[in-house]
Amino acid sequence: MNDNTLPSRKRDHVELVATADVGFRTITPGFDRIRLDYVALPELNFEDITTTCEVFGRQVQFPVVIASMTGGYEEATKINADLAAVCRDMNIGLGVGSMRAAITDERHRRSFSITREVAPNGLLLANIGIVQCIEQRNLGKGALRGFIARIVDMIEANALYIHINALQELLQPEGEPRFRGALDTLVDVVDVCNVPVVVKEVGAGIGHRTMTQLRDAGVRHVDVAGAGGTSWAGVEILRRDDRADVEELWDVGIPTVDCLIASRQFAKDSGMHLYASGGIRSGTDIAKSLVLGATATSAARPVLKALREGGAEAAIALLQQWELRLRQWMFITGSATIDDLRSASYSHL
């Protein structure tokens, strides 16, 4: 693929996510199937509740990361600056989009580095695809080490997302569905990276089989990024000329709740941390994700839409609403802290 197409592709992605119907058609994230047990005597005052917690060594106001959005084209600089300002003011995390464009063309570097300029003390997560890591590893471990260091240093990241997106690569018009050597590459990425490595899907989910592979590769942080939110298969299908021929792959994936339930105990026994994304749309979804074993949650599309429609104030208002709803769930489950909430009881319908 010609890397000169990257900026226009990134622009296409943001426009489609913000304006088109790119949600799953027949799959929901599954949060409607989870009922948190009500505690009639919570033995705490509402003002006693604290949502603050530590994520990747940083204290955040509540366990949410806005990720992974964009970068790599001119207009993305302002989007990422605005998102960084929102996350700075809310004291939550921000994960940038794939940083490949900035590696191949220095002109796009600031569309990512602006995040650290705006949020000098914020929780920031860098992002690169496993396919690009495989390519670098094929050049030697030293090449991979330098590649990873450049990505992390660009935004002085607190952690690094490695996105695994087989379905998206398969359907993307410019896609590179070449995943042979991915697990060995992840072993080396974990070894050479000086910040925590978070392996994440992009919306089709990570099941138990893949969790086992990731554990064996030394990965200790996994964002299940389940089905039910944005369908990146759908985004790529809309960009294809032959969309009718591949339409049936739009809804491929494992619902977010199913990913969490399948991996919760395994992750705990293996010393792994789960993160929940894929259809997070409210403080209720955040609360249920934490009860199901997530260390933190992330969302992208709802915040981007709020930002586009009403600016930073609208995005902040949305996040404040999520935080309030999370606090309300903590109160009615008798949970004074986020750690308490993770031990709350629930039923699976």
Secondary structure as UniProt FT lines:
FT   HELIX           3..5
FT   HELIX           6..19
FT   HELIX           31..33
FT   STRAND          34..36
FT   HELIX           46..48
FT   STRAND          53..55
FT   TURN            56..57
FT   STRAND          58..60
FT   STRAND          64..66
FT   TURN            74..75
FT   HELIX           76..90
FT   STRAND          93..95
FT   HELIX           100..104
FT   HELIX           106..108
FT   HELIX           110..118
FT   TURN            120..121
FT   STRAND          124..129
FT   HELIX           130..137
FT   TURN            138..139
FT   HELIX           141..154
FT   TURN            155..156
FT   STRAND          159..163
FT   HELIX           166..171
FT   TURN            173..174
FT   TURN            180..181
FT   HELIX           182..192
FT   STRAND          197..200
FT   HELIX           208..216
FT   TURN            217..218
FT   STRAND          221..223
FT   HELIX           232..238
FT   TURN            241..242
FT   HELIX           243..246
FT   HELIX           247..249
FT   TURN            250..251
FT   HELIX           256..270
FT   STRAND          273..276
FT   HELIX           283..291
FT   TURN            292..293
FT   STRAND          294..299
FT   HELIX           301..332
FT   TURN            333..334
FT   HELIX           338..341
FT   TURN            342..343
FT   STRAND          346..348
//
